[in-house]
Amino acid sequence: MNMEQPLLAETARYAMSTAGIVATMVICVVIVCSKLYNRPHLPKGPGYLELINTFIALGKGTHMHEVVRGFNKVYGDVFTLAMGQTSIVMVSSKDGLKEGMLTKGLDFADRPNLYAANLNYGGDRNNGIFISDYNTKCKLKRKLFLSALRLRGEMQVVLEQKILQETLNVLQSFKQQPKVGFDPKEIVMCSVMNITFHILFNKHYTPDDKEFLTIMHNVDTRFRAYVTLLYLDLFPVLRLLPHKNRKTIEDCNNWLLELVQRFIDEHRSTLEDVTKPRDVIDKVLIEQEEDNDGQLLSDKDLQWSFVNVITAGFDTTGLTTLWGLALLAKNPNIQNKLQSELRTSFKEDENIRWQDRKRCPYLEATVLEIQRCSNISTFAPNRARKNTTIQGHNIPEGVNVFFCLWSYHLDPRYWERPMEFDPTRFLDPAGEVFRQETVITFGLGPRLCPGESLARMELLMFFGNVFKNLKVTFAENSKNFDFTPAKNSLPLSPKSYHICANY
């Protein structure tokens, strides 16, 4: 008889007992601690007891950016977090962000190789654009989409018209809501998704369209499932257990990929004049044929790229808009000043377009301040492509480096009265927009979001046309709205609220 068999059986029985569970946890802590202190070349950071408290706090709903802010006070602007088997160097200072994202942007241009991120993109995060490593294919995809979304010439006119149409639809919807108040979330998020599909695929949906509702469902379900699997990067052994949300992500992806491929096929068969693209997908297909640098992208590459653009735009622009409505409802004096500028600078029947932004500097400053205060992108997750340094600290190749955008945007060293909502911080004495400090919601350097210009256009045209025509106040049940982000939200989302739209 093999003597190992009874030993293994006894070990299994012990592991299932209460004492065994406790002992197993202790062993795990010891293993983590051994890894924690075996990092002589990384910046100092919190010890294992602090990290255990961190996990407990996160489990109770504390946001990670709040944890980082606390550690900044103890360990400074650059420190290391040992999260499970992974070390993450956190960088919070303005100089650190500029060094890592601009000066040495190529050194840190890769993305963390996270298990959940790979699941979200068919087993390989490099299928996407925003979370892929900075390889040849990623650079080609970025080039295609940067060209397609560039705000100039004929394409700017096309994009501007589509955004204006959807913004006016939102304005009309707001006017039709009950006078006692309404939750703007569904209207705003549906509008953002419609703008995205209108711009990308020249496709417009009514809010009750069955396909449109299925799109919204799949995008939302996919993201919620993804968030529930993030802990698998901290505790890899748990990947061995069954997780129904893995199948959920796969099903949502398959549906979205089939939808995008249908649009690709339709556009390819109907594209007649390459000098007059109807939308972004036309522009990308033209670029795919004419400027591929010998690295022709397959339809699969385009499928995943469009899925990435759809989901990214839905979150960032939609949530920023919701934060902006709440901030302006909370600050009627700022809202009045904004409306005064818009009604003075534009005729009653005149719509506000991107090209008009020089006529409304207070509007542009307000949008910048909304982006700074909403601060939805708490971190820019990067990974070192080579042995390098940041702020004098050695960073070995392959180490994850997270740039803490939330900490920077609310740091009193760079922003006067950072917790106040004040658009004038972006205006010079002559009342013109200036950027003494940079709002970096969309990142910097080689990993700058390709959709930055498009998102800025959407936000400016939305807030301009809505607040030229309406005044927004909190409904009675939201007078004491809590501006702390919703629990476990990623990106940072506002809690639910109701507003009244008066005109």
Buried (B, 14 or more C-beta within 10 A) or exposed (E): EEEEEEEEEEEEEEEEEEEBEEEEEEEEBEEBBEBBEEBEEBBEBBEBEBBBEBBEBBEEEBBBBBBBBBBBEEBBBBBBBBBBEBBBBBBBBBEBBBBBBBEBBBBBBBBBBBBBBBBBBBEEBBBBBBBBBBEEBBBBBBBBBBBBBBBEEEBBBBBBEBBBEBBBBBBEBBEEBEEEBBBBBEBBBBBBBBBBBBBBBBBBBEBEEEEBEEBBEBBBBBBEBBEBBEBBBBEEEEEEEEBEBBEBBBBBBEBBBEBBBEBBEBBBEEBEEEEEBBBBBBBBBBBBEEEEEEEEBEBEBBBBBBBBBBBBBBBBBBBBBBBBBBBBBBBEEBBEBBBEBBEEBBEEEEBBBBEBBEBBBBBBBBBBBBBBBBBBBBBBBBBBBEEBEBBEBEBEEBBBBBBBBBBBBBBEEBBEEBEEBBBEBBBEEEEEBEEEBBBBBBBBBBBBBBBBBBBBBBBBBBBBBBBBBBBBBBBEEBEEBEBEBBEEBBBBBBBEBBBBBEE
